[in-house]
Amino acid sequence: MPWPARNRGDSGSAPGTPLAVVRAAALCVLVAASPAAGGCAGRQQRRAERTKVAQKHYEIAVGSFHAGMFEDAKAQLRRALAENPDHADSHYLMGVLLLQEGKTVLDALENERCLTDAAAALQRERAMALHRHAAASFRAALEHYGADDAGRGRAENSLAVVALHFDRFDEAIAHAQRALEVQRYNERFSALANLGWAYYRKGDLIRATTELRQAVLLNPDFCVGHYRLARVYMDGDMPDKALEAAQAVVENERCPIQDAHRLAGLARAALGQSDEAAEAFASCVSLSPRSCLAEDCRALYVSTTGHELQLAAAP
């Protein structure tokens, strides 16, 4: 999912100028000859002023977002939407923040530690609620973006992410396809990866391979695309190709995807490279020793080597 750029105005009209303002201006032109024209012009001016204020709050929110000040960013977005409820970019960024918050909760439960108690179940419910609220913000953004706005592509793709989270694969496919239909949307590799992943989760390996190959062709450094392609190849009984895709992630320091190490180990084991497979499983565990995935990698290491994994103590 793409993060907002600073002060980026890639909408079809001026940044922060929603359709409602344009429609109001058109209405005033139509009634300019009437006695109420003065009042209409005044309303138009007040609306334009509030839109400018909303845009300023949004720009502050973007700065706070990039500085990691997420609560301040949300507060600024609430102020922006109070001034102009039609501000599409503010709705979108609010969705991004809520989605990120939900993902952070899940990462704490599954990647930092493997928690399965009653408290963890309540936290997962909170994460689910945050995902639902994020989807509502993305849908609100769609209501106010123009047909050719790049933001429409981002919002559709973000809705595909949420749909995948809830295992609604046909819905994810529809959102990703609509994102790809937006000509000004320039992060097509992300939508293609979500489209391919939805096909994979549905069991359609051919379509999944097609879309994911296109995603990494458009962006050869796209970690998630390579990882997902490795999963598809492994399930398609192509361990050599799976290993190649997994290694593109494992060898990239900017791609800390723990499961890619597990996949590399599975592919090497299938290719008869037992020693290298054991190293990959050990690497998987070392990335996050207390995660749920680390438990699987430990078990795979034991089955490959016949003895328990002993990690070196941290210095």
C-alpha positions in Angstrom: 0.0 0.0 0.0 1.5 3.4 -1.0 2.3 6.0 1.5 1.3 9.7 0.8 4.0 11.9 -0.6 4.7 15.3 0.9 2.3 17.9 -0.5 1.6 15.8 -3.5 -1.3 17.1 -5.6 -1.9 14.4 -8.2 -5.6 14.9 -8.5 -7.3 15.9 -11.7 -8.1 19.3 -10.1 -6.1 21.4 -7.7 -5.1 19.6 -4.5 -7.8 19.7 -1.9 -10.4 21.0 -4.4 -13.3 18.5 -4.2 -16.1 18.0 -6.7 -18.5 19.7 -4.4 -16.6 23.0 -4.8 -16.6 22.7 -8.5 -20.4 21.9 -8.5 -21.1 24.9 -6.3 -19.2 27.2 -8.6 -21.1 25.9 -11.6 -24.4 26.4 -9.8 -23.5 30.0 -9.0 -22.8 30.6 -12.7 -26.2 29.2 -13.6 -28.0 31.5 -11.1 -25.8 34.5 -11.5 -28.6 36.6 -12.9 -31.0 35.8 -10.0 -31.4 38.0 -6.9 -29.9 35.2 -4.8 -26.6 35.3 -6.7 -24.9 37.4 -4.1 -25.7 34.9 -1.4 -24.5 32.1 -3.6 -21.2 33.8 -4.3 -20.8 34.3 -0.5 -21.4 30.6 0.2 -19.0 29.7 -2.6 -16.3 32.0 -1.1 -16.8 30.5 2.4 -16.6 27.0 1.0 -13.4 27.8 -0.8 -11.9 29.3 2.3 -12.8 26.3 4.4 -11.3 24.1 1.7 -8.0 26.0 1.9 -8.0 25.5 5.7 -8.7 21.8 5.3 -5.8 21.5 2.8 -3.4 23.2 5.3 -4.4 20.7 8.0 -3.9 17.9 5.5 -0.5 19.0 4.6 0.5 19.2 8.3 -0.9 15.7 8.7 1.3 14.4 5.9 4.3 16.0 7.6 3.4 14.4 10.9 2.9 11.0 9.1 6.3 11.1 7.7 7.8 12.1 11.1 6.1 9.1 12.7 3.7 11.3 14.7 0.7 9.3 13.9 -1.7 10.6 16.5 -0.9 14.2 15.6 -1.6 13.3 12.0 -5.0 11.8 12.8 -5.8 14.9 14.9 -4.9 17.2 11.9 -7.0 15.0 9.5 -10.0 15.3 11.9 -9.6 19.1 11.7 -9.4 19.0 7.9 -12.5 16.9 7.6 -14.4 19.2 10.0 -13.6 22.0 7.7 -14.3 20.1 4.5 -16.0 16.6 4.8 -15.4 16.1 1.1 -11.6 16.3 1.3 -10.7 13.0 -0.4 -7.0 13.0 0.4 -7.8 13.4 4.2 -10.1 10.4 4.1 -7.5 8.4 2.3 -4.6 9.2 4.7 -6.9 8.5 7.6 -7.5 5.1 6.1 -3.8 4.5 5.8 -3.2 5.4 9.4 -6.0 3.1 10.7 -4.7 0.3 8.5 -1.2 0.8 9.8 -2.4 0.8 13.4 -4.3 -2.5 12.8 -1.2 -4.1 11.2 1.0 -2.9 14.1 -1.4 -4.7 16.6 -1.2 -8.0 14.6 2.6 -7.7 14.2 2.9 -7.4 18.0 0.8 -10.6 18.4 2.3 -12.7 15.7 5.7 -11.5 14.7 7.2 -10.0 17.9 5.6 -12.8 20.0 3.3 -15.7 19.3 0.4 -14.8 21.6 -2.8 -16.9 21.6 -4.4 -16.2 25.0 -7.8 -14.5 25.6 -6.2 -11.1 25.7 -4.6 -11.7 22.3 -8.0 -12.6 20.9 -9.4 -9.3 22.1 -6.5 -7.5 20.5 -7.1 -9.3 17.3 -10.7 -8.1 17.4 -9.4 -4.5 17.8 -7.2 -5.0 14.8 -10.1 -6.2 12.8 -12.2 -3.2 13.8 -9.3 -0.9 12.8 -9.2 -2.6 9.3 -13.0 -2.1 9.0 -12.7 1.6 9.9 -9.8 2.0 7.4 -12.1 0.5 4.7 -14.8 3.1 5.5 -12.2 5.9 5.1 -11.0 4.5 1.8 -14.6 4.3 0.5 -15.2 7.9 1.6 -12.2 8.9 -0.3 -13.5 7.2 -3.4 -16.8 9.2 -3.1 -14.8 12.4 -3.5 -12.0 11.6 -5.9 -12.6 12.3 -9.6 -12.7 9.5 -12.1 -9.1 10.2 -13.3 -7.5 11.1 -10.0 -4.5 9.0 -9.1 -5.9 8.9 -5.6 -8.8 6.8 -6.8 -6.3 4.1 -7.8 -4.6 4.2 -4.4 -8.0 4.0 -2.6 -9.1 1.0 -4.7 -5.9 -0.8 -4.1 -6.0 -0.1 -0.4 -9.5 -1.6 -0.3 -8.1 -4.7 -2.0 -5.6 -5.0 0.9 -8.5 -4.9 3.4 -10.5 -7.4 1.4 -7.5 -9.8 1.4 -7.2 -9.4 5.1 -10.8 -10.6 5.5 -10.3 -13.4 2.9 -12.8 -11.8 0.5 -10.9 -12.7 -2.5 -13.4 -11.8 -5.3 -13.8 -8.4 -3.7 -10.1 -8.0 -3.6 -9.9 -8.9 -7.3 -12.5 -6.3 -8.2 -10.8 -3.5 -6.3 -7.4 -4.3 -7.7 -8.8 -4.4 -11.2 -10.5 -1.0 -10.7 -7.2 0.4 -9.4 -5.5 -0.7 -12.6 -8.1 1.0 -14.7 -7.1 4.4 -13.3 -4.7 5.7 -15.9 -3.0 8.2 -13.7 -2.3 5.6 -10.9 1.4 5.0 -11.2 1.9 2.3 -8.6 0.4 -0.5 -10.7 2.9 -3.1 -9.4 1.2 -2.9 -6.0 -2.3 -3.5 -7.5 -0.9 -6.3 -9.6 0.6 -8.0 -6.6 -2.7 -7.8 -4.7 -4.6 -9.1 -7.8 -2.1 -12.0 -8.1 -2.3 -12.8 -4.4 -6.1 -12.8 -4.5 -6.0 -15.3 -7.4 -3.5 -17.4 -5.4 -5.7 -17.5 -2.3 -8.5 -18.7 -4.6 -6.3 -21.5 -5.9 -5.8 -20.1 -9.4 -2.0 -20.5 -9.7 -1.9 -19.6 -13.4 -3.5 -16.2 -13.0 -1.6 -15.6 -9.8 1.7 -16.3 -11.6 0.7 -14.0 -14.5 -0.1 -11.0 -12.3 2.8 -11.4 -9.9 5.3 -11.8 -12.7 4.0 -8.5 -14.2 4.3 -6.9 -10.8 8.0 -7.7 -10.4 8.7 -6.9 -14.0 7.4 -3.3 -13.4 9.3 -3.1 -10.1 12.2 -5.5 -9.8 12.9 -4.3 -6.2 9.4 -5.1 -5.0 10.0 -7.4 -2.1 6.4 -8.4 -1.5 5.9 -9.3 -5.2 9.0 -11.6 -5.2 7.9 -13.2 -1.9 4.4 -13.9 -3.2 5.7 -15.2 -6.4 8.0 -17.6 -4.4 4.9 -18.9 -2.6 3.0 -19.5 -5.9 6.0 -21.3 -7.5 6.4 -23.5 -4.4 2.8 -24.5 -4.4 3.1 -25.1 -8.2 5.9 -27.6 -7.6 8.6 -25.4 -9.1 11.2 -25.3 -6.3 13.9 -23.9 -8.6 11.9 -20.9 -9.5 10.6 -20.6 -5.9 14.2 -20.4 -4.7 15.1 -17.7 -7.2 12.2 -15.6 -6.2 12.8 -16.2 -2.5 16.5 -15.3 -2.8 15.6 -12.0 -4.3 14.0 -11.2 -1.0 16.5 -12.9 1.3 19.5 -11.2 -0.3 17.9 -7.7 -0.1 18.6 -6.0 3.2 15.6 -3.8 2.7 13.2 -6.9 2.6 12.9 -8.2 6.1 10.2 -10.8 5.2 10.7 -13.7 7.6 8.7 -16.2 5.6 10.9 -15.7 2.6 13.7 -17.5 4.5 11.3 -20.4 5.3 10.4 -20.6 1.6 14.1 -20.6 0.6 14.6 -23.5 3.0 11.7 -25.5 1.6 12.9 -24.9 -2.0 16.4 -26.0 -1.2 15.2 -29.1 0.7 13.1 -30.0 -2.4 16.2 -29.6 -4.5 18.2 -31.9 -2.3 20.3 -29.1 -0.7 19.9 -30.2 2.9 22.7 -28.1 4.5 21.6 -24.9 2.7 18.0 -25.6 3.7 19.0 -25.9 7.3 20.8 -22.6 7.1 17.7 -21.0 5.7 15.5 -22.3 8.4 18.0 -21.1 11.1 18.0 -17.7 9.4 14.2 -17.7 9.5 14.3 -18.2 13.3 17.0 -15.7 13.9 15.0 -12.9 12.3 12.3 -13.0 14.9 12.8 -15.9 17.4 9.6 -15.4 19.3 7.2 -15.2 16.3 4.7 -17.8 15.4 6.6 -18.4 12.1 9.8 -19.1 14.1 8.1 -22.1 15.7 7.5 -23.6 12.2 11.1 -22.9 11.1 12.5 -24.6 14.2 10.5 -27.7 13.5 11.7 -27.7 9.9 15.3 -27.3 11.1 14.9 -30.3 13.4 13.3 -32.4 10.7 16.1 -31.5 8.3 19.1 -31.9 10.6 17.9 -34.3 13.3 18.9 -32.0 16.2 17.7 -28.9 17.9 18.6 -25.4 16.7 21.0 -23.5 18.9 21.1 -19.8 18.1 24.2 -17.8 19.0 23.5 -15.5 22.0 23.2 -11.8 21.1 26.3 -9.8 21.9 
